[in-house]
Amino acid sequence: MLNKRVMFQVLNPKGLVDISVGQKGVDDLELKNLYKSFEIIYFLQPISYAYESIERNVTEFETFVLRVSDPSNGLFRGILNHMEVISSLAEAQQRLTNLLSSANAFLNLVESKLKSNYGNNSQQLVLWNDFRRSLHKENISYRLMYELRNYALHCGLPVSSLKVDMNELASDIPKKNVKINLSKIKILNSNYDWKSVKKDIDGLEESANLTELALEYANIIKRLYLYLLEIFAQELSASKHCIDVFYEKHNIPAECTAQIALGWKEGDDLSNIDCEILPINELNWVLRDT
């Protein structure tokens, strides 16, 4: 049985790193129970990373819209700059494709992990699917944007134009609002099988505001992610409690990342010790949105 000790790093008053190693070994049963509480962290961690990808793509998309809407942007200077319009259209497709792809990937990942970890008839999966289906039923942006990403794989994202609304051109601060339009006719005249979503498309204006639809979809995905964390709130709370108790018992400062030193021997060179890092930071990452 390996001699295991708690280890962590702290900054001393001189700004240098000190390594602290516990005086007593850590009980294997204590570690077994602690590691058991980590299972929910490792389950949710890749899902949390997938959701972060969506958040980053939303930020990049919104930044793009603000940039092309800036009056100083080269899209419109007296007359329309057609090369700049084409470049902006290409970037709009890139930003939107990234957003829709990351959102769909997140939804597929959650369902796949719930099935593999808890089973097809599990309460966790049933709760998730019931909430997801209710949002899908209530929101055209969810139904259309999810299917639009699949359409884009075969036919490309149908960004038809950038609509530029110019106001107060005679003032010192003219206003410009750029909207990314979706061509209803183009997607309906394709050979793609829209199934039940076709009714939603029929109800759109000819040049629907793709920006609003995509951002509404992103907000729905956020609601789904937060709901998933609610489903596992009890397990997350239990995991945090186990970690807090472990930290208190072994006098580990809250700001430190605890490690378990394996095969500890007095006088060993600390640089050669095999360590297991406890997923404290991973838990804080998952809990950041709760």
N, C-alpha and C positions, 0 to 999 in steps of 0.2 A: 504494500500500500504506500503510495507516494506521500511524502510529507508536503502538505500544502499550506501556504501562508498567504495572508492578505498583503497586498503591496499597492502603493500609490505614490504619485509624485506631487511635490509641493515646491513653491518658490520660497526661498529663504529671504531674509531681509536684505541680502546683497544682490538679489535678483537672479541667483543661481538656482539650479534644480537640485532638490534633495529627494532621495528615494527612501520612503519609509516602509519597513517590512514588519509585520506583526510578530509579537514575541511568542505567540502560541499557534499551533497548527489549527487548521480549519477542519471541522468534522465533516466526513463524507456525506452523512445523512443530511446535515444542514445544507451542504452544497447541492445535493440531489433535489431537495425541496425548492431551493432558490432557482435552480436551473429549470425546474418544472414550471415555475411562474414566468419564465422567459418565453415560453412557447408562443404566447399571444403576440409578443413583440416581433418575433421572427416571422409569424404569419402575416402581420400587418405591414411590416417594413417595406417589402417590394410594392405593395399596393399604395403605400404612402409616397414612395418614390414616383410611381406612375402618375399619381395625382399631382405631384409637384411639377411634372413635365407639362401637364395641362396649364397650371398656373403660369409657368414661364412662357408658354406659347400665347396665352391670353395677354400677358404683359407686352410681349413683342408685337402682337397684332395691334393692340391699342396704341402702342408707341408709333407704329407705322401709320395708322390712321391720323394721329395727331400731327405727325411730320408732314404728310402730304396735304393736310388741311391748313398748315401754317401759310399765311399770306406771302411770306418770303420764299416759299418753296418754288422751284422752277417749273412747276406744272402749268402755271398760268402767269405769263408776264406780258400783259397787253393783249397778246394773242395766244392761243392754245399751243403749247409745246408738245407736238405729237410724239416725238421720241421719248420725252419724259413720261407721257401718258402710257406708252407701251411698256416702258420699264416699270412704271408703278403698277400696271396691270399684272405683269409677271410676278412682282413681289407680293401683290395682294393674293395671288393664287398660292404662292409659296407659304405665306403666313397662315392663310385659311386652311390649307391642306394639312399643315403641321398641327393646327388646333384640332381639327376634326379627327385626324388620325390618332392623336394622343387621347382624345376623349373616348373614341371607340375601343382603343386598346385597353384603356382603364376598365371600361364596362366588361369586356371579355375576360380580363385578368381576374376581376373580382369574382365573377360567376365560376370561372374555372377553379380558383383556389377554394372557394366555398364547397364546391362539389368534391374536390379531391381530399380536403381536410375533414369535412363534416358529413358528406354524403348527400345524395340527391334528394332525400326526404327530410333533411335536417331542418330544425327550427330556424337556424341562422339563414339558410338559403331561402326558405319560405318567406321569412320576414323581408329579406332583401328584394326578392323578386316581386312580392306584393307591392312594396313601395315603388320599385322601379316601374312596374307596369302601370301603376296609377298615374305616375308622372308622365309616362309615355302617352297614355290615353288623354291626358288633360292638355298637353302642350304640342302644338304643331311644330315648334322649333326642335323639339326632341325627335319627333317622328321624321321630319324632313332632313335634319342635319345628320342623323345617324345613317340614313339611307343615301344621302348625298355623298358621303365619304366613300361608300361602296361604288356608287355611280362614277366617282372621279377616278377610280382605279381602272375603269374600262374606257371612259370617254373624256377624262380630264375634268377639272373643276370648271363649271360653266360660269365664270365671271364674265359678264357681257360688257360692262362698261364701268367707268368711274364718273359719277355725276357730280359736277362741281356747281355748288350754289354760292354765288358771289353777292355780298350785301355791303352797303355803305362804301362803295368804291371811291366816292369823292372825299371821304374822310381820311384822316391821317392813319387810321387803323382799319383798313378794309377787312371784312370777315369772309372767310371761305370755309365751306363745309363739304367734305368729300364723302360721298356714299358709294359703297361697292354694290353694284346691282347684279341680280341673278335673272337670267333670261328664262322666263317661263316657257315660251314657245320652243326654245332650243332643247330644253330637257324633255319636254313632252313629245317632240318630234323625233327623238332618238329611239333606238330599238331597245332601250333598257326597260326591264319589267319593274315598274314602280309599285305594282300590287295595290294595296289599300292606300298607299301614300299619294296615289294619283289624284284622289279627291282633294287632298290638301293643296296640291299644286294647282289644281283647277281653280281653287278659291283665292289664289294669290293675285296681286296686281301683276301686270306684264313685266315690270322691272322691280322685283321685290328687293327690299333692303337686306342684303345678305349679312351686312355688319350686325344689325340688330338680331337677326335670327341666330347667328353664330354665338354672340355674347349671351343671349338668353339660354342657349344650349349649355354653354359653359357654366352658367349659374345653376342650372338644373343638376349638372354633374357634381357641383360643389355640395348641393343639398343631399345627393346620394352618398357622397363620401362621408359627410358629417353624420348621416343616418347610420352608416356602417360602423362608425366609431361608437355610436350609441348602442348598437347591438352588442358590442363587446366592452361596454363601459365597466361592467362588473369585473371582467377578467383583467382589464387594464388597471383598475383600481387595486385589485388584489396583487398584481405584479409590482405596482409602485409601493404598496405597503410592505411587501417582502423585502424590497430593496432598502426602504427606509429603516426597517428593523435591523437588517444586516449592517448597514452603515453605522447605526447607533451602537450596536453591540461591539463592533470592531473599531470604533472611534475614527471613522473615516470622515474627513471634512466633506460637506455637501458638494462643494465645487470641484472635487477631485473625481477622476475616473478610476474606480477600483479595478484591480487585477488580482488574479489568483496565481501565485508563483508555484509551479509544480516541481516536485523532487527537490525541495529546498534543503540545503546543507549549510551549516554555519561556515562562514568564510568563503563561500562561493563568489566568483566574480559576477556581479549583477548583470553585466552585459551579456552573459551567456545563459541566463535563466529562461526556461520555457514558461511562458505566461499565457493565461486566458483572460481576455479583457471582458469585463461584464458589460452588457449592453445598456448601460445607463443612458448614454447619449441617444441611442436609438429610441428608447422609450420616450425621452423628452421630445424627440423629433416627431414621433407619432402623436404625442399629446399636445403639440403646439397649437392645433386648431380647435381644441376642445375648451 
